């Protein structure tokens, strides 16, 4: 989902149309405050990725301030930000990129180049979402399951794992089943591929 945050309705509408022409779903926000309210109350990450097109200068909370708030919440990997401005300067662009912005475009911009970067940002967000899911699944494992997981990833058979951990082979089988269930995989090969 492309989130367009700009105080000018005509800009939001034209960017939404441009996104739809590339089959990118988009929604507009008239202010940083409106986006933050949505983020705090009814936001859910899109499994196909999210990206923010953000105007730098707006009444109220500026685009830079919103970016700082997202950075403080460690959300800029899941919500990559592409800044748009009609008032930009090179130092502002360099500073925002150094601080983690995905890109920076000055108005007027090349429509195709902007949408190409949006697609790249969506792919980056999608990848960050997958990584976060894997991290959450790993965090759900008990310490014993983590030990069994490490030995599975080394290619060790249940009997060897049981001997190394001083537990029964049946207990290893139970741990293996729990690991596969929590990690949402069916085989050790799939598990190894996920964690490579």
N, C-alpha and C positions, 0 to 999 in steps of 0.2 A: 504494500500500500504506500502510495506517495502522499505525504502530508505537506500541503502547501500553506505556509504561514506568511501572509502578506496583508497589510492593512488596506491595499487597493483591490476592490472587488474585481475590476477589469483584469488585473494581473492574475488573480486567483482563477478566474474563469478561463482566461486564455491558456494558462499553464495546465489546467484540468483538461481542456480540450486537446492540447498537445499530448498529454500523457495518454489519454484515451485513444488517440490516433496510433499510439504504439502499444495498445492493449495493456496499459498500466493503470490499475484502479487508483483513483485519486480522491482526496477530500481536502476541503479548504478551511482555513481558520483565519479570522480577521485580526487576531492578536496573539501574542505569546501567552497572555493570560488564559485565553480561550483554549489553547492547546494544552497548557499545564492542567487546567481543570479537567479536560478530557483524559489526560494521562493519569491523573490521580483517581478519577472516578469510574471510568468505563472503558479504559483502553485495554486492548489485548493485541499482542504481537501477531502479525500476519505470518503464517508459515512460509509464504513466498518471499518474505523480507519486507522491511520498512525502510523508508528514506524520507528525510525532511528537506524541503526546499525552503530556505529561511531568509526573509528580507532582513538586512542588517539594521536599518533605521525604521522604527515604528513608534507611534505614540505609546506611552506606558513603558512596559518592559521591552527593551530593545532585543534584537536578534542575538547580539553578542551576550547579553545577560541571560537569555534563555539557553544559549549554548553552554554558558558557564554552569547553569543549574543542571543541565543534562550531564555535563562532564562530572560534576560533583556527585551525581547519583550513579556514575559509571554506566551510563546508558548509550554513549556515543558509538559503541560497536554494534549494538542492536538497532540503534537509530542514527545511522550516519547522516551528517549534516552537510548540505551543499548550500553555501551562502550565495545570495543574490543581492546586488546593490547597484544603485545608480550613482552612488556617492563614494564608491570604493577607492582606495589608494593602495599602492603596492605594499607599504608596511603593514596595513590592516590585513591584507590577503596573506602575507607571509606569516604574520602573527597567528591568524586563525588556523592556518595549516599546521604550524608548529604545535599548536595546542590540540590538534586532533580532528579538525574539520576534514571532511572527505574531499571537498573542493570549494572553489570560490569563482563565481562568474559575475562579471560586470554587465549591467544593462547598457545597451542592447546586447544580447548574446546570440550565438548560433544555436537555433532550436535543436538541430540534430546532435550537435556536440553535447548539449545539455542533457538530452534524453539518453544518449549513450552513457554518460556518467551516472545518470539516475539508475540505469540498468545495472551498471557495475556496482553501485552502492547497494542496490537490492540484493545482488548476489552475495556481497560481503555480509550484509545483515542476515541473510539466510544461513550462511556458513557459521556466523557467530551464534545464531539460534540453535543450530545443531550441536555446536560445541557446548553451549550452556546446558542443553538437555542431557548430553553425555555426562557432563560434570555433576549435574543433579542426580542422575542415576548412580554414578559412582559413590556420591555422598550418602546414598541410601543403604549402601552395603555395610554390614557389621565388620568389625576388625578381623574376625575369623574368615568371613567371606572374602575380604580383601587379600588375606594370606592365600586362600585357596585360588582366588583369581590370578594372583601373581604366578603361582605354580602352573595353573592351566595355560597361561600365556607363554610359559617356558616349554610347553609341549609335554608336560609330565602326565602320566596316566594316573587314574584314581588310586591304584595300589601304592604307587610311589609317593603321591601326595599324602596318603594316609600314614605311610611310614615316616615321612619327613615331619609331619605335624603331630605324630603320636595319637592319632584318632582312628576310628574304625573306617573301613571302606564305605560302609553304609552312610556314615556321617558325611563323608566327602561327597557322596552322591546327592544327599539332601542339600548340602551347601551349593553344589554345582547347579542343582535345579533352581534354587533360590536366586543364584547369580544370574542365570539365563533369564529367569522371569523378570527380575528387577532391571536388567540391562536390555530387555526386550529383544533377545536374540534366540536362535534355535540351535546353533552349533558353535563350537570353539573357534572354527575358522571365521565365522561371522563376527564373533566377539573380538578376535584378534584384528580383523579388518577395521572394526569400529575404533579400536584403541591404538592403532598404529601411529 
